[in-house]
Amino acid sequence: MAKRRKKGEGSVRQRKDGRWEGRVVIGYDEKGLPRTKNVLAKTKRECQEKLKQLRETVTGSKTEKVRPEMPFGEWLDFWYQNYVKPQIRPTTQANYEAKIYQHIIPELGKIPLNQLAQKDLQQFYARVKTAGRLIRTEQFGKGLSDSMVRGLHAACRSALEKAVQEELIRTNPAVGCKLPPKRGREMQVLGREELQRFLIQAQAEGYFELFLLDLCTGLRRGELLALQWDDLDFKNGTLTVNKQVYEVKGRLQVSVPKTRASIRRLVLPPGVVEVLRAYRETVDSRWMFPSPV
């Protein structure tokens, strides 16, 4: 079995003309589409070396400020800005930045990188689990959720693992930390009468068609709100899902889904198609479900 490359290392393949091509993602455009750069070489080894040089140019190599005794907060910022941010989408960037700059750096940022110990991380996770929430404390309590604590740990572990690879520290202190267990949520399914009451209320509030389509397809919210009338084939009763809406810093953006599997064509029940056909006559927009505001 071929060894799987780590995220961000790029890919190497042999072209039909016999040359080797290396390609790496250097970032994403405003629509969320990946931007890549490539290198060409006569041999696989030469291609791998060129690709390594390209990655270092894109992500930045170690500078004078990168040293074992640097504050962990500075290393975390350097790691994120150079190794992570160029390769992730805006929505993922927002999640990373909230964890790094609002939680981890304020708590652990001043500790020297080569002195950060497992107990520092363990105590940090315990503190935020009981009193780490910064907003909506009246609604959700003072502590962060288990999944958020695990997310903070994942960021710390990845940053420290990169520090090990760069030979700034010998071992990763995040390895072996005790974390809140993963708890699967029990699925709650509405009964027939509950569904009827739900749709009656949705119709009263002007959202009947939106929720009816969602209930019969299981579309994600971002997919549902990105639908345009061109995506619906009334003749064949099919709906093409190839876009999604997401919010970044209060602004909505539209992009293609992350994976090819998310781009799909669904066959709708005839009754739903007829409901949407009648609904189409009331909508003066290219969007299937435009904002009522």
Residue, then its C-alpha position, 0 to 999 in steps of 0.5 A: m500500500a502506498k504511503r499516504r501524504k500528509k495534508g499540505e505536502g502536495s502530490v506527485r504524479q507522472r504525466k503522459d509525456g514521461r515527465w513528473e509533476g508535483r502540485v501543492v495547494i497554496g490557498y483558496d480564492e474568494k469562492g472557496l476554490p483551491r489555488t495550486k502551483n506546480v513543478l515539473a522534472k524529468t525524474k520523481r526524485e528531482c520532482q520531489e525536491k522541487l516540490k519541497q522547495l516550492r512548499e518552503t517558498v509558499t509556507g515560509s522556512k524557519t526564520e531567526k525568530v523561530r527558536p526553541e525558547m520562543p513563546f508558545g504563542e509566537w510559535l502557534d501564530f507562526w505555525y498557523q499563518n505559514y503552514v495552516k492558513p494558506q491551505i484552508r477555507p475562510t470558514t475553517q480559518a475563522n474556527y482556527e483563529a477563534k481557538i488560537y487567538q481567543h483561547i490558547i494564546p491568552e492562556l498559554g502564549k507566554i510559556p516558552l515553547n521548549q518548556l511547555a509541559q503536558k501538565d500546562l496543557q492538561q490544566f488549560y483544558a480543565r480551566v476552559k472546561t469549567a470557565g472558558r466560555l467567552i459569550r452566551t454564558e447565560q444560555f450555555g453556562k461558563g464552560l466550553s463544550d467537550s467538542m470545543v475542548r477537543g478542538l483546542h487540543a487538536a490545534c495544540r497537538s498539530a502545532l507542537e507536532k510541527a515543532v517536533q518535525e522542525e527539531l525545535i522540541r524533542t517530544n510533543p507534550a500534547v500526546g497522552c493528554k486526557l480529554p473529554p470523551k466523544r459523546g454521540r448525540e441520540m437522533q431525535v425523529l419527528g413523528r407523523e403528527e409532529l411533522q404535520r404540525f411543523l409544516i402547518q406552522a411553517q406554512a403560516e410563517g411563509y417557509f413551507e416550501l423551504f422546509l418541505l424540500d429540506l425534509c424530503t432531501g435532507l439537504r444541509r442549510g448551506e446547500l438549501l440556501a444556495l439553490q437557484w431555480d436553474d438547479l431544478d429540472f421540473k420536467n425530470g423532477t431532479l434537483t442538482v446540488n452543486k453550491q453552498v452558502y457559508e458565513v465569514k465575519g458576518r458576510l455570506q459567500v457562495s462556493v462549491p462543496k468541499t468534496r466531489a461526493s457533495i455534488r449530486r443530483l436528487v430525484l424529488p417526489p412528484g408531489v414536491v415538484e408540483v408544490l415547487r412549481a406553484y411556489r415558483e410563480t410567487v418568487d421574483s428571484r433567481w434564488m429558490f429561497p431568497s431572503p425575506v428581508 
